[in-house]
Amino acid sequence: MKRILLYFFLILILSKIAVLNSGCANIIPPTGGPRDSLPPLLLKVTPPDSTKGFDSKTITFTFDEYIDQPQDIFRNLIVSPMPSTPPAVEHKLKTLTVKIKDTLEPNTTYYYNFGDAIKDINEGNVLHNLSYIFTTGNTLDTMQLNGNVVLAETGGIDSSLIVMLYKSGVDSAVMKERARYITRLDGKGRFRFLYLPQGTYYIYVMKDTRTYSDKDLFAFADSAIEIKPDATPVTLYAYTEIKEQQPVPTVSFPGGNRGAGARTDDRRLRFTSSLSGNVQDLLGDFTLNFDRPLRQIDTSKLLLSTDSTFSPAQGTWEIDSLKKKLSLKTTWKENTLYNLILDKDFAEDTLGRKLLKTDTISFTTKKQTDYGSLKINFLNIDLSQNPVLQVSQGGQVIKTFPLTTSEIYQQLFPPGDYELSILYDKNNNGRWDPGQFFVVKRQPELVRPLNKKITVRANWDNEFEIGGPL
């Protein structure tokens, strides 16, 4: 009997131990809680927001958590009216201090917007567009002006642009004077001026450097803007008046003059060709692109032939204005071997370099089946506005078609994915023209992107129809 009771107590003890061990295995240590995803919260500002009769030289913002060093404060902080001396911005623990360095104007409403400058120190959560206003007078100005900015050449947007209001209508003001009010664009190209006084202003758009340059994007309105209740929204079209010349992408050819443009040799004429994979596009020119401008050129010493028999072929050579690009214009035969013989004296650059010996470049043209045909029918297009169809890839216009009818057809077109847009060609010269602000006051020609992307397939009849008003 004693032995049975002993076994019973032993089983009971082992069962309790198993239960306790089972319970312990399910204990989960604390994870530290969810990640902080909230930006700093403004608890207090001194003097208070919307203060009237403001006469302080310091504004102190207090937050509910530690904040980081303000980010890119010159770009982010917008102060309107623009001060002649920017304020100093300092931070310490949970406070941000703005020290006003400029002399405040009487009876003027000031607006501060910090953009994305403020964030917490631990997680980097950004407090977007913290704003603060005050007036040195007895009344806050309340006028607004809304609008948007469109890139005239593409119909797209550039959110890095700054919109500016000037009091002076003199052309040179954009170069010599400081804007009165400024604001930035949002991600959709829209802008909004707040807390403006009534009055007449001249509106311009510039890069975030806030200085005019004919090589940077710029926009202007045709007439002065009246700031008043229920002011009409403004649309501005930005353009670059002078484009910096981009280098022409080229490919060094693998055959013929094997060292040209490749090995370091001060005596050798250096150049590259437009060939891609030693294959010539049926729709383009063959080009030679030189490292230095040419001092002398004799195209009679360039001989074009076809096949292994070197049968003579016809073509015309053209040199560009910089004397660095030599283009061969001809009607290519498909799937054909071409040979270009370059006499060693055919060209000399400004450093006196020539070919070291006569050389030959051999290449093959593409087949017609490498291309597809392209037909586009426009259901509603106003031909009186001189529309030009622009076909683009990766944001770059690669082909234009002035439209004299509602349909275009190309027997050969390179396969690929393309975006379409319509250029309204005011002067009917077949290309986009920028605006001109000084003296002429000419707005840029406009391009409207079409909400239609097309895919051209090789060896295929590609047909598309585009409706809606254009």
FENZIVEN-V599665 format. One record per pair of residues at least 24 apart in sequence whose ideal C-beta (glycine too) atoms are under 6 Angstrom apart, sorted by the first residue. I is the first residue (numbers start at 1). J is the second residue. Records with the same first field share a line. If there is no record, write none. Layout:
BEGIN
I->J / J
END
This chain:
BEGIN
36->123
39->125 / 126 / 127
40->65 / 67 / 120 / 127
49->132
50->133
51->134
52->135 / 138
54->134 / 136
57->100
58->99
59->98
60->95 / 97
61->96
62->95
63->94
65->120
66->93 / 94 / 121
67->91 / 120
68->119 / 121
70->117
71->117
73->117
76->115 / 116 / 117
77->114
78->113 / 182
79->112
80->111 / 181
81->180
82->178 / 179
104->136
106->136
107->137
108->136
109->135 / 140 / 141 / 195
110->134
111->195
133->195
141->195 / 196 / 197
143->196 / 198 / 227
144->194
145->193 / 227 / 231
146->192 / 233
147->191 / 233 / 234
148->189 / 190 / 235
149->185 / 189 / 205 / 236 / 238
150->237
151->238
152->237 / 239 / 444 / 446
153->432 / 447
154->447
155->447 / 448 / 449
157->189
159->185 / 187
160->208
161->185 / 205
162->206 / 208 / 210
163->191 / 205
164->204
165->201 / 203
166->202
169->202
171->438
174->204 / 212
175->212
196->227
198->227 / 228
199->227
200->224 / 226
201->225
205->236 / 238
214->241 / 242
215->242
220->437
237->444
239->434 / 435 / 444
241->434
248->289
250->274 / 289
251->275 / 276
253->361
255->362
256->359 / 360 / 361
257->359
268->356
269->353 / 354 / 355
275->363
278->363
279->364
280->363 / 365
282->332 / 365 / 366
285->327 / 328 / 329
286->328
287->325 / 327
288->326
289->325
290->324
292->349 / 350 / 351
293->323 / 324 / 350
294->323 / 347 / 349
295->348 / 350
296->348
297->347
298->346
301->343 / 346
302->346
303->341
304->340
305->339
306->336 / 338
307->337
310->339
332->365
334->365 / 367 / 368
335->367
336->365
337->364
338->363
369->459
370->458
371->412 / 413
372->413 / 415 / 456 / 457 / 458 / 460 / 462
373->411 / 461
374->410 / 413 / 456 / 462
375->409 / 463
376->408 / 464
377->407 / 465
378->406 / 466
379->467
380->469
381->406 / 470
385->424
386->425 / 428
387->422
388->423 / 425
390->421 / 423
391->418
392->419
393->418
402->430
413->456
415->456 / 457 / 458
417->455
418->454
419->453
420->450 / 452
421->447 / 449 / 450
422->448 / 470
423->447
END
